[in-house]
Amino acid sequence: MGKSIPQYLGQLDICKSVVSLATGAGAIYLLYKAIKAGIKCKPPLCSNSPICIARLAVERERHGRDSGELRRLLNSLECKQDEYAKSMILHSITRCVYLLEAEASACTTDDIVLVGYMLDDRDNSVKTQALNTLKAFSGIRKFRLKIQEHAIKVLELISTIWDTELHVAGLRLLNNLPLPDYVHPQLRRVMPALMEILQSDYILAQVQAIRLLSYLAQKNDLLYDILNCQVHSNFLSLFQPTQPGSLLYEVLVFAERLSEGRNAPHYCAVKWHYNEQSLHESLFGEESRLADQLLALLIHPEEDVQIQTCKVIVSLQYPQDLRARSSTCRSSGSYFKDME
């Protein structure tokens, strides 16, 4: 049994008395023994605390026994709950999916459908927790196709609701899924929203947005939509050395993939037209100052950023299949020749 605060205080009073009666090393030793005895008396475990429940569930699974905790939580989600309760239940389900691998794998697609219903909840925190839960389940292969069915809904949420936590949760889920071709029309419609998130000032959302855009830049039918997307006049500030290294690296990967894509023979075979405020003009237009930003990043303290900067410069200077390229394709090498 654990001791109450008055008991601990009483024990400290005893220690004071001991010190007053003993001197030297003996007093120190007796004091040490008294404190050690108090430390060993741990307070009783609270069986209702989330930490205790998770610990017991993991211990049971380790010994091959089903704790039943994940199934209990999923069943409770079917009952009528207020927004706060639904949010907390979903949060607990997410934790159980990560901790209880066997129990999570034993779930069914009906459970995925149940969680997916929560994406239509009126409360943004419930939506966010549902996205996190789907992300957890997406790590189990057999649920991926079912979760993919929610991709269009997820894109709708992140493009119509300006909530940074929801953006991070939704984008993390999308980045953990292979996006089928039938989602591409919706991706075109939400491209401006993705670009706005990238240019926001919330680092976690920015990193997730740029990762998704980098993935989409490798899709031939989406490349032009990305390059022609309107950006802010200060878009190149994302390349400033003062940006967090994690963001800088992802932005540079994005720039490299765009550079490679626009110089591919099949892309150069078409004469594309870009609006003046487009991403293409910001990065590769006649007035672009991208070269200045890249040269400054060559001495960045993080090695990954330096290496990726070199890759972007090489992709601009020596485009792939240069000799086979159409003459309508403009080489970006002049950026650096002008610098010289």
Secondary structure, 3 states (H helix, E strand, C coil): CCCCHHHHHHHHHHHHHHHHHCCHHHHHHHHHHHHHHHHHCCCCCCCCCHHHHHHHHHHHHHCCCCCCHHHHHHHHHHCCCCHHHHHHHHHHHHHHHHHCHHHHHCCCHHHHHHHHHHHHCCCHHHHHHHHHHHHHHCCCHHHHHHHHCCHHHHHHHHHHCCCHHHHHHHHHHHHCCCCCHHHHHHHHHHHHHHHHHHCCCCHHHHHHHHHHHHHHCCCCCCHHHHHCCECCCCHHHHHCCCCCHHHHHHHHHHHHHHHHHHCCHHHHCCCCCCCCCEHHHHHHCCCCCHHHHHHHHCCCCCHHHHHHHHHHHHHHHCCCCHHHCCCCCCCCCHHHHHHC
